[in-house]
């Protein structure tokens, strides 16, 4: 890890000698060839397009044909819903599940596709319901593997896929299956970069929209808040991303834990593992993980819009301040109390969001996490479009799918 002075001596890639990094606007204004050479063209475009694509997703969910399709998928009302996906998609599922449960009034949980692939008899709740597959490409080995397995062996489960890829397996392979439906989002959300950015937040928005949360006013407000972050607050995020840290800890409550896990993954991926990451709940941090916070740890806190929940979050932040734990903090939320903002901290105030539920703020939380990871990648000399070349691929490489054999004991329990 380079020293703080070495990191801050990195000169502007576009010739601006007055600071160690370029603004998002300057990076976006660079010639396409320069963006490609420096390896950030796709990632930056996909981060910056989010406010626009969110409104496109909200408009899609209001289309009569789409509403009819989704209503059919939810009729009869399922006794329970399981959201599934792999990697970022399971974190999207974790963001969606609490809000969808509250909106629909049925049990909703997130179960990783890998777990369903290997342990579906033990992991899938009994009694049948609706399985919602969340996927950017819909082509990862687990995606179709889980659907194939459950269509064959779990007849009480219906299926809905929400995907960004009209040509992926989840969108094309099951068109003639009466227990299966798919919703394909705007093609722009099918991110070309290695890391998921606009695909993630639009999948969260679409999944939450099943419960009616994607109302026009709310989406416009969160889009405006995040556009303001991009235009007015990203320099502060860049400055903290260029500081001397090698660990980042992300905190979230409820569905925001899924956002924290996604933001942690973005930092881990875009730093190619040079920044260790952890995601935890505010209350869970006290139960051991707090011991890892040292002078080279960045703390990122996604604050709940619920005053009762935020009271617990503020207590934890004040405790960290008293104990002088961490290098600095990034706090994200609306109306952040002054006394929890330290001199070294960055407060991203989502003014005007006026959130009445936990779903929409998660889009802003994740966008902030993306900007931090993007700038950290540049600070370390990496290329955000492909930060771990030879290790990771945009879609997980194919691997063998093994038949789900059963022992006599398993058959008796099934």
N, C-alpha and C positions, 0 to 999 in steps of 0.2 A: 504494500500500500504506500503510495506516495505521501510525502509530508504535506501539511496544509500549504506551506509556502510554494512547494512545487506545483500543487494542483492549481493554485490561484495565479501562477505565472503563465499558465496556458493562454496563448494569445487568441484573439478572435479569428475564427476561420474565414470571416468575410472582411478582414482588414480593419476592424474597429479596435483601436489600441487602448481604449479608455476603460475596458473591463475585460474580465477573463472569459466571458461567454457572450453569445449572441442571444437576442430575444427570440421568442417564437416567431414573431412577425418577420424579423430579419432572416431567420432560417428558412421560413416559408417563401420569402421573396427571392432567395437565391435561385440561380439558373437550374433547370431540371438536371442538366448534366452534372453540375456541382453537387446537387443533392444526392444523386445516384453514386457519385464517386465517394462521398462521405458516408453513404450508407444509411440515410435516414428518410429518404423520400416517401416511402410507403407509410412508415410509422407515423411521421408527423402529419401527413395528409389525413390519415385515418383518425388520429386524435382530434385534429381541428374540425373535422366534419361532423362531430358528434351532435352538437346542438341542432344542426340542420336535419340529420338523419333521425333524431328522436322525433321531430315533428312529422317526418315522413312515416315513421312507424305508428305514431298515434293516428295519423290519417288513414293508414292501412287498416287499423283495427276498427275504424268507424265505417268502413265500406260495407254496405248491406250484404254483399255476398260473403265477405269474411265473417261478419257477425253471425250470419246464418250457419256457416260452417262450424264456427266455434260453439255456437249454441247446440248444434247437433252433437258435437263431441262431448258436451257436458250434459246431454240428455239421454237416458234419465240421469239425474244428479248422481255422480259416483259416490259410493259410501266412503271412499278415501282416495287420495291422490298421492302418487309418488313421482317426484321429479328426479331425473337422472341425467348424467353426463360425465365426461371425463376432463380432468385438468381444470381449466378455467370454467368449463361448462358446469361442473358440479358446484363450483363456487357461485356461479350465477343462480343455480338451483337453490342454494342456501340463502341467497338474497331474496328470492321470490317466495319461498315456502311460508314464512310467518305471515306475510301480508295476504297471500292467497288464501290461507286458512281462515284468517279473520274475515275476509271478504265473502268467501263462499260458505263458511260455516261447516266445513267438513275437515277431517284430519288431513294434513298435508305434511309430507316429510321428504327430505332429499337423501337419496342413496346413490353412491357412486356407481357408474356403469360397470367398472371393474369388479365391484363387490357383487353386483347382480350376475355378472358373467360367471363368476366362480362359486357363488354361494346363494343363488337366488331362492332356493327352497327354504333356507334359514332366514334370509334377509327380507324377502318380500312379505309384507303383512298378509295374513290370511283373509279370505273373504272377497277378493276381487276388488276392482276399482279402475282408475284411469292412470296409466303410465305416460308421463309427458317427458319425451326425450328432447334435451336442449343441446344444440350443436351448431358450431360455425359451419364446418364443411359437411357434416353428416357422413363422412367417409372414414372415420377412425375405426379400427377393427372392432372395438367394443360396441360402437353404435348399432350397426346392423346385427352383430352377434347377439346382443341382448334382445332385440326385437324378434329375431328368428327364434330364439330359445323360448321366449314367453308366448309367442303366437302358437308354437307347437305344443307347449306343455302347461300353459296357464290360461285356459280358455275363459276364465272369469275376468280377465284384464283386457280393457280396451286401450288404444294407443293414440297419442297425439304427438307429432314431432314439430318443434319450432326450430327452424334452421335458416341459415343465411345463404345456402347454396342450392340453387334450383336444379343443379345437375348432380347433386350428391345422392348417395344411396337412400338416405332417409326421405328425400323428396321424390324419388323415382321408382324405388324397388317394390313398393307395397301399394301401388295405385289401385290394384284390383282386390285388395284385402278389405272386407267390409268392417272389420274391427279397427281400422287404421285410418287416420287423417293426418295431413301435414299442412303447416303454415310456413310459407317461404317469405322472408323479409326482403326489403330493397337490396338489389345487387350490390350497392355501395357498401353495405355492411359486411360483405364477404371479404374480410380483410386479407390483403395480399402479404402483409408483414408476417414474420414468424409469430410475433406476439399478438394476442387478441386485444383490441382496444374498442373500436366502435362496434364490433360484433358483440362483445361482451355486454356493453351497456344497452344495446338495442334488444338483445335477447332477454335481459332483465326487464326492460320496459314491456316487451311483448308478453312475457310470462305473467307479470303483474297485471297487465291489461286484461287477462282472462277474468280477473275479479273487478273490472271496471275502473282501475286506478289510472289508466292513461287518458284522463280528461284533458281537453285542450288547454285550459287555463293553467293547470299544474305543470304540464309539459313545457308550455311556453315560459313559465317562470323559471323552471330549472335550467332550460336552455339559455335564458338570459343571464342567469347567475353564472353558469359555466363559461359563457362567452366573455363575461366580465373578468373571470379568473384568467382566461387566456390573454386578454388584452391588457389588464391592469395589475395582475398579481403574479404572473408567471415569472417575472424577473426575481421576485423574492424567493420563489420556489427554486429557481435556478441557482441563486446564491447559496441557499442552504444545501442544495445537491452537490455543490462544489466544495463543501467543507470536508473535514477529515474524519470520516466515519467508516467503519467496516461492518456495522450491524444496524439493522433497522427493525423496529418493533412496531407493529400495527395493532391498534385497539379498536374494537367495535362491540356494540351490544345488540342482541337480537339478530335481525337480518344483516346488520352492519358487520357482523363477524364474517359473513361471506365476502363482503366488500373488503374487509381487512385481509382476508386470505388471498383474494385476487390481487390487491395492491402489493402484498408481500411477494407473490409470485412474479409480478411484473418487475419488481426490483431485483429479484433473484435471477430471472431470465436475462434482463437487459444488462446486468452487471456481470453476466456469465459466471455467477457464483462468487464473485469477489466481495459482494456484500451479503453477509449472512442475514436471513430474515426469519421473523417469527410473527404469527398472528395469534392474538389472545383476546378474551373479553376483559373489560376493565376490572371486574371483580375477580376474574381468574388470575390476573397478573400477580396478585398478592400470594398466591399459593405456589410459590417456588420460582416462576419465571422472572420475578422482579430482581432476583439475585444476579441476573445476567446483564443488567443495565449498567454500563460503565461510561467513561468519558468519551468513548468512540461509538456511542449508540444514539441513533436518531429515533425519536419516538413520534409516531404519527397517530393522532387521535381523531376518530370519526365520531362526532358528538350526536347524540339522539335528539330529535325534535321534541320528545316527550319530557316535560319538566321533571317528572318523578325519576325517570331513568337518568336524566342528565345530572341530577343531584348526586347520584352515586358516582358518576363519571368525574364530576368536579372534585369530589372528595379524594379520588385516586390521584388526580392531577396535582392537587395541593400537596398530597403526601409525597409525590415524586419531587415536587419543588422543595419541600422541607428537607428531604433526604439528599437533595442535589444529585439526583440520578439522571443520567443521560447527558449527551452533548447539547441537544436542543430539541424542540418539539415543533411539529406542525399540527395545528388545531383546525379542524374543519367543521363548520356549523353556522347556524344563524344566531346572531345576538350573543356572541361569546363573552362571558364575564371577564372584566379587565384583570381581576386578581389571579386568574389562572394563566395569564399570558406573561411569560418571563422575558427578560431583556434579549435573550438569544432566540426567542421563538418567532414563528411565523403564524399569524392567525388569518385563516381564509374565511372571511365572514360572508355567508351566503345571504346577503341582505335582500329582502323582498321575496324570499322563497315561500314563506308562509305555508310550510308543509303541515298537512293535517294527518299524514300517515308516514310510516317509515320507509316506503318504497322509493319515492322520487329522490330524496336526499342521497340515496346510495349511488345514483348516477353521478352526482357531483363528487362524492367521496372518491369513487374509482377514478374519475377524470383527474383529480388532484394527484392521486397515486401514480397515474400514468405519466404526468408531467415530471414528477420527481424522478421516476425511473428513467425517463428519456434523457433528462439532463445529467443524471448520474452516469449513464452509459457514455455520453459525450465527455464528461469529466475524466473518465477512466480511459479515454481514447478508443472506445468501442464504436460499433456500428449498430444502431438500434434495429435496423431491418434484419440483421442476421448476427446477433451478438455472440452466439456460441456455435460457430461454423464447425461442421463435422460431428457435432454432438446431437443437436436438436433439429427437427424438421418441422415444417409448417403443419403438416398432418402426420400424426404418429405412423411410423412405418408399419407395414403389414406384419403380423405375427400369427403363428398357428393358433387356431381355435380348437380346443379339445372337446370331445363329446362329454356331455354332462352325465357321467356314469353314476349309479346309485348303489349303495350298499343295502343289504336287507334292513339294517337299522334305519337308514334314511328313508326307505320305502314305507316302513311302518309309521314313521313320523310325518311323512308327506300327506 
